[in-house]
Amino acid sequence: MTDIHNSAQRARLFPWIIVRLLPNLQRITVGRFRHRSHAEGHLRVLKQMMPMAEFAIAFDLMRE
Protein backbone atom coordinates (compact mmCIF):
# COMPACT_ATOMS: atom_id res chain seq x y z
CA MET A 1 0.00 0.00 0.00
CA THR A 2 1.12 3.51 -0.67
CA ASP A 3 1.50 6.20 1.97
CA ILE A 4 -1.36 8.17 0.39
CA HIS A 5 -3.70 5.17 0.63
CA ASN A 6 -2.69 4.56 4.26
CA SER A 7 -3.27 8.21 5.10
CA ALA A 8 -6.74 8.20 3.53
CA GLN A 9 -7.67 4.98 5.29
CA ARG A 10 -6.46 6.34 8.63
CA ALA A 11 -8.51 9.50 8.12
CA ARG A 12 -11.64 7.40 7.52
CA LEU A 13 -11.02 5.37 10.68
CA PHE A 14 -10.04 8.36 12.84
CA PRO A 15 -12.09 11.31 11.54
CA TRP A 16 -11.98 13.53 14.66
CA ILE A 17 -8.91 15.73 14.83
CA ILE A 18 -7.44 18.24 17.23
CA VAL A 19 -5.64 21.12 15.59
CA ARG A 20 -3.46 23.73 17.19
CA LEU A 21 -4.31 27.16 15.82
CA LEU A 22 -1.30 29.29 14.93
CA PRO A 23 -0.86 32.87 13.66
CA ASN A 24 -1.54 33.69 10.00
CA LEU A 25 -4.30 31.07 9.73
CA GLN A 26 -1.82 28.22 10.06
CA ARG A 27 -2.63 25.04 11.94
CA ILE A 28 -0.97 21.83 13.07
CA THR A 29 -2.85 18.56 13.45
CA VAL A 30 -2.08 17.35 16.96
CA GLY A 31 -3.92 14.03 16.83
CA ARG A 32 -6.64 11.91 15.22
CA PHE A 33 -9.32 10.07 17.14
CA ARG A 34 -12.00 7.53 16.36
CA HIS A 35 -14.55 9.13 18.72
CA ARG A 36 -15.27 12.77 19.52
CA SER A 37 -15.31 12.00 23.26
CA HIS A 38 -11.71 10.76 23.03
CA ALA A 39 -10.69 13.96 21.25
CA GLU A 40 -12.44 16.05 23.93
CA GLY A 41 -10.61 14.19 26.71
CA HIS A 42 -7.27 14.69 25.01
CA LEU A 43 -8.10 18.36 24.45
CA ARG A 44 -8.70 18.85 28.19
CA VAL A 45 -5.22 17.53 28.91
CA LEU A 46 -3.64 19.69 26.20
CA LYS A 47 -5.31 22.81 27.63
CA GLN A 48 -3.93 22.00 31.08
CA MET A 49 -0.43 21.44 29.73
CA MET A 50 -0.47 24.41 27.33
CA PRO A 51 -2.97 26.97 28.68
CA MET A 52 -1.88 29.77 26.33
CA ALA A 53 -2.20 27.69 23.13
CA GLU A 54 -5.40 27.64 21.07
CA PHE A 55 -6.87 24.33 19.94
CA ALA A 56 -9.98 23.21 18.05
CA ILE A 57 -11.73 19.90 17.41
CA ALA A 58 -12.95 19.19 13.89
CA PHE A 59 -14.48 16.35 11.88
CA ASP A 60 -12.02 15.76 9.02
CA LEU A 61 -13.19 12.93 6.80
CA MET A 62 -10.81 12.90 3.84
CA ARG A 63 -12.12 11.61 0.54
CA GLU A 64 -10.08 9.79 -2.08
Backbone as ProteinMPNN parsed JSONL, in Angstrom:
{"seq_chain_A": "MTDIHNSAQRARLFPWIIVRLLPNLQRITVGRFRHRSHAEGHLRVLKQMMPMAEFAIAFDLMRE", "coords_chain_A": {"N_chain_A": [[0.835, -1.191, 0.0], [0.372, 2.258, -0.627], [1.691, 5.315, 0.822], [-0.141, 7.399, 0.604], [-2.585, 6.059, 0.319], [-2.678, 4.742, 2.814], [-2.829, 6.963, 4.505], [-5.302, 8.089, 3.773], [-6.995, 5.996, 4.478], [-6.552, 5.899, 7.241], [-7.583, 8.383, 7.959], [-10.284, 7.961, 7.451], [-10.867, 6.076, 9.413], [-10.244, 7.411, 11.745], [-11.704, 10.057, 12.175], [-12.017, 12.374, 13.755], [-10.276, 15.237, 14.664], [-7.735, 17.044, 16.451], [-6.628, 20.273, 16.257], [-3.954, 22.574, 16.466], [-4.157, 25.968, 16.662], [-2.493, 28.459, 14.915], [-0.675, 31.58, 14.361], [-1.454, 33.67, 11.477], [-3.385, 32.139, 10.158], [-2.493, 29.511, 10.148], [-2.186, 26.009, 10.935], [-1.708, 23.095, 12.983], [-2.034, 19.654, 12.93], [-2.705, 17.906, 15.758], [-3.582, 15.447, 16.726], [-5.411, 12.423, 15.841], [-8.598, 10.918, 16.204], [-10.86, 8.254, 16.91], [-13.328, 8.602, 18.11], [-15.359, 11.373, 19.085], [-15.545, 11.97, 21.812], [-13.143, 10.97, 22.812], [-11.335, 12.702, 21.623], [-12.133, 15.073, 22.875], [-11.442, 14.525, 25.55], [-8.657, 14.327, 25.328], [-8.133, 16.9, 24.494], [-8.762, 18.366, 26.805], [-6.598, 17.688, 28.458], [-4.461, 18.718, 26.927], [-5.057, 21.468, 27.085], [-4.598, 21.921, 29.782], [-1.878, 21.414, 29.949], [-0.831, 23.251, 28.139], [-1.801, 26.104, 28.518], [-1.894, 28.609, 27.215], [-2.022, 28.127, 24.52], [-4.019, 27.761, 21.528], [-6.597, 25.599, 20.591], [-8.612, 23.423, 18.516], [-11.372, 21.253, 17.841], [-12.237, 19.152, 15.165], [-14.208, 17.608, 12.572], [-12.851, 15.634, 10.232], [-13.097, 14.174, 7.567], [-11.436, 12.723, 5.154], [-11.565, 12.44, 1.62], [-11.072, 10.159, -1.057]], "CA_chain_A": [[0.0, 0.0, 0.0], [1.121, 3.508, -0.668], [1.499, 6.199, 1.967], [-1.364, 8.17, 0.387], [-3.701, 5.166, 0.627], [-2.686, 4.557, 4.26], [-3.273, 8.21, 5.099], [-6.741, 8.203, 3.53], [-7.665, 4.978, 5.287], [-6.46, 6.338, 8.635], [-8.514, 9.504, 8.119], [-11.641, 7.405, 7.521], [-11.021, 5.37, 10.683], [-10.04, 8.359, 12.84], [-12.093, 11.315, 11.54], [-11.984, 13.526, 14.657], [-8.911, 15.729, 14.832], [-7.444, 18.238, 17.232], [-5.642, 21.116, 15.588], [-3.457, 23.73, 17.194], [-4.306, 27.159, 15.824], [-1.298, 29.291, 14.928], [-0.86, 32.866, 13.664], [-1.541, 33.695, 10.005], [-4.3, 31.074, 9.732], [-1.821, 28.22, 10.057], [-2.625, 25.039, 11.94], [-0.969, 21.831, 13.07], [-2.851, 18.563, 13.445], [-2.081, 17.351, 16.962], [-3.922, 14.031, 16.825], [-6.636, 11.914, 15.223], [-9.317, 10.07, 17.143], [-12.004, 7.526, 16.359], [-14.545, 9.13, 18.723], [-15.269, 12.77, 19.525], [-15.308, 12.005, 23.262], [-11.708, 10.757, 23.028], [-10.687, 13.962, 21.254], [-12.437, 16.045, 23.926], [-10.614, 14.187, 26.711], [-7.272, 14.689, 25.011], [-8.096, 18.357, 24.449], [-8.702, 18.848, 28.192], [-5.216, 17.53, 28.914], [-3.643, 19.689, 26.203], [-5.307, 22.809, 27.626], [-3.932, 21.996, 31.084], [-0.433, 21.44, 29.728], [-0.47, 24.415, 27.331], [-2.973, 26.973, 28.677], [-1.879, 29.772, 26.326], [-2.202, 27.686, 23.134], [-5.403, 27.639, 21.069], [-6.871, 24.327, 19.936], [-9.982, 23.21, 18.053], [-11.73, 19.897, 17.414], [-12.947, 19.187, 13.887], [-14.477, 16.353, 11.884], [-12.022, 15.763, 9.02], [-13.189, 12.93, 6.801], [-10.805, 12.902, 3.839], [-12.123, 11.61, 0.537], [-10.08, 9.791, -2.084]], "C_chain_A": [[0.872, 1.244, 0.0], [0.835, 4.339, 0.573], [0.211, 7.008, 1.837], [-2.58, 7.323, 0.74], [-3.801, 4.959, 2.13], [-3.207, 5.796, 4.968], [-4.78, 8.38, 4.947], [-7.512, 7.197, 4.37], [-7.66, 5.376, 6.76], [-7.445, 7.478, 8.899], [-9.952, 9.006, 8.213], [-11.884, 6.738, 8.863], [-10.951, 6.304, 11.887], [-10.4, 9.77, 12.348], [-12.045, 12.549, 12.447], [-10.55, 13.956, 14.873], [-8.886, 16.895, 15.817], [-6.376, 18.992, 16.469], [-5.224, 22.226, 16.539], [-3.49, 24.907, 16.234], [-3.108, 28.067, 16.029], [-1.581, 30.617, 14.227], [-0.908, 32.683, 12.146], [-2.352, 32.532, 9.442], [-3.612, 29.728, 9.509], [-2.361, 27.301, 11.15], [-1.76, 23.795, 11.869], [-1.934, 20.787, 13.61], [-2.094, 17.906, 14.587], [-2.365, 15.861, 17.08], [-5.225, 13.715, 16.125], [-7.267, 10.916, 16.173], [-10.52, 9.436, 16.466], [-13.32, 8.123, 16.865], [-14.326, 10.562, 19.198], [-14.955, 12.847, 21.022], [-13.829, 11.779, 23.59], [-10.934, 12.028, 22.695], [-10.921, 15.014, 22.332], [-11.611, 15.785, 25.18], [-9.163, 14.586, 26.501], [-7.116, 16.214, 24.998], [-8.039, 18.952, 25.857], [-7.284, 18.77, 28.737], [-4.305, 18.545, 28.235], [-3.812, 21.096, 26.772], [-4.675, 22.99, 29.002], [-2.424, 22.132, 30.907], [0.025, 22.704, 29.013], [-1.611, 25.434, 27.39], [-3.017, 28.17, 27.731], [-2.106, 29.4, 24.85], [-3.694, 27.589, 22.806], [-5.554, 26.351, 20.275], [-8.32, 24.306, 19.471], [-10.149, 21.74, 17.688], [-12.523, 20.035, 16.12], [-13.179, 17.764, 13.387], [-13.831, 16.461, 10.516], [-12.032, 14.441, 8.258], [-12.657, 13.178, 5.4], [-11.458, 11.974, 2.831], [-11.031, 11.353, -0.488], [-10.458, 10.371, -3.412]], "O_chain_A": [[1.968, 1.261, 0.562], [-0.139, 4.097, 1.285], [-0.458, 7.277, 2.835], [-3.506, 7.81, 1.388], [-4.903, 4.995, 2.678], [-3.955, 5.683, 5.939], [-5.458, 8.774, 5.896], [-8.57, 7.519, 4.912], [-8.665, 5.204, 7.451], [-8.07, 7.523, 9.958], [-10.752, 9.56, 8.967], [-12.987, 6.82, 9.402], [-11.536, 6.017, 12.932], [-9.509, 10.59, 12.128], [-12.032, 13.671, 11.941], [-9.699, 13.139, 15.224], [-9.866, 17.62, 15.989], [-5.351, 18.43, 16.083], [-6.03, 22.745, 17.311], [-2.928, 24.854, 15.14], [-2.75, 28.404, 17.157], [-2.612, 30.764, 13.57], [-0.457, 31.67, 11.612], [-2.037, 32.006, 8.375], [-4.112, 28.898, 8.75], [-2.916, 27.755, 12.151], [-1.162, 23.486, 10.838], [-2.582, 21.009, 14.633], [-0.982, 17.41, 14.407], [-1.493, 15.093, 17.486], [-6.035, 14.6, 15.849], [-6.574, 10.164, 16.858], [-11.119, 10.017, 15.561], [-14.312, 8.148, 16.137], [-13.24, 10.915, 19.655], [-14.179, 13.703, 21.447], [-13.322, 12.349, 24.557], [-9.992, 12.39, 23.4], [-10.008, 15.768, 22.67], [-11.129, 16.728, 25.808], [-8.523, 15.124, 27.404], [-6.096, 16.747, 25.434], [-7.339, 19.941, 26.079], [-6.825, 19.695, 29.407], [-3.468, 19.166, 28.892], [-2.836, 21.83, 26.925], [-4.259, 24.095, 29.35], [-1.773, 22.881, 31.635], [1.135, 23.182, 29.245], [-2.32, 25.609, 26.4], [-4.1, 28.696, 27.474], [-2.356, 30.279, 24.026], [-4.523, 27.364, 23.688], [-4.744, 26.049, 19.399], [-9.153, 25.067, 19.963], [-9.198, 21.072, 17.281], [-13.371, 20.917, 15.991], [-12.444, 16.84, 13.736], [-14.23, 17.306, 9.715], [-11.064, 13.682, 8.311], [-13.338, 13.769, 4.562], [-11.854, 10.857, 3.162], [-10.184, 12.206, -0.751], [-9.747, 10.172, -4.397]]}, "name": "protein", "num_of_chains": 1, "seq": "MTDIHNSAQRARLFPWIIVRLLPNLQRITVGRFRHRSHAEGHLRVLKQMMPMAEFAIAFDLMRE"}
